[in-house]
Amino acid sequence: MAKILCVLFDDPTTGYPPQYARKDIPKIEVYPGGQTVPTPKHIDFVPGELLGCVSGGLGLREYLEGLGHTFVVTSDKEGPDSVFEKELPDADIVISQPFWPAYLTAERIAKARKLKLAITAGIGSDHVDLDAAIKAGITVVEETFSNSISVAEHAVMMILSLVRNYIPSHEIAAKGGWNISDCVSRSYDIEGMHVGTVAAGRIGVAVLKRLKPFDVHLHYFDKHRLPESVEKELGLTFHPSVEELVAACDAISIHAPLYPGTKNLFDEKLLNSMKPGSYVVNCARGEICDRDAIVRALESGQLAGYAGDVWFPQPAPKDHPWRTMPHNGMTPHISGASLSGQARYAAGTREILECWFEDRPIRNEYLIVAGGALAGTGAKSYDVAAKK
Ligand code: NDP
């Protein structure tokens, strides 16, 4: 029997289950492009429930314990005395979400002698040292596409809220104020602006599609160019380098994976090459941006606003400067954790576990590392990480 160690975020401060705002969520069967949503044989939760917290247990407890496995769920993940670190040495499977990542460093992997499978419930397995996982023969998987649209919606919301100065204006209203001048002194229309994405994968393209009706000029940079038909349909301008992209745009949304090739991509030099008063939204990974260079660019006015939901480390320390820097629209890491997204990645986790225990192949698109090498989506997205 296996031991499954699952690291999830804390329950709501008001208790579990929360009071839900809606009774259900729309049923989606196919993602854009044709990939089907997860198809486990069965689920033991109602889609729309809070699943990613400790009491939610990703809806897996009944299934795993019913098979006789041990299912340990904790939010306590940092430091040598944490539950995660103590339970890790004899765990067969580790599950965690990027929102509350169980960092599987090389040191931890060395201690996890029985570990065979690391599941990212969601997308983005950069919290796992992939080189170490390859060497240890650990399979790493994630649920490709499960929350891509959730993130795209969030990124578009953040671009609009920065440009329109939404959050400060809301705060004025909430505090009983009515000073329109203070609200609108930094408020613009996005119409006619040049907006670009760094990367045009599942999320990047979804962002571009959603922005098209706003009558903006759309730009992108990616390692590979999109088909001409897509460029034409969306009216996209391709730039062969990130430098050329940022020089042409008023607002940038980042949607590349984190690996050594993208770490600190938005450094002082790149930020200073942008048009003064640009906006940056980052719902990809915090370390793609140089933390202190972002703060300085906001303080000097080089950036008019920065928003996103990704930080390093996570959870971010209380004194992280992105919490208090000027003109920021930061949230905790939530864009991919909407209740809609959770239903899909919880079902994806169940599908992966069913395949694992029944000795059936896991979908190729879910694979990051398998058989001692990068595989599936991992072979496309994380190539540099494994060669560093
Ligand atoms: P995809 O794999 O569909 O897309 C990633 C794209 O990035 C690919 O087109 C890839 O190009 C491109 N790319 C890789 N390296 C670079 C680079 N150096 N410069 C420009 N483009 C590059 O992934 P998704 O769109 O689904 O997700 C993207 C990232 O978003 C994830 O890796 C994850 O970190 C983050 N994410 C965040 C979430 C959140 O809650 N905030 C939730 C889900 C994901 P190519 O394939 O051509 O090599």
Residues whose N, C-alpha, C, O or C-beta is under 5 A from the ligand:
A	BS01	NDP	I123 G124 N147 S148 V151 V198 A199 A200 G201 R202 I203 G204 F221 D222 K223 H224 H255 A256 P257 L258 G261 T262 C283 A284 R285 I334 S335 G336 A337 K380 S381
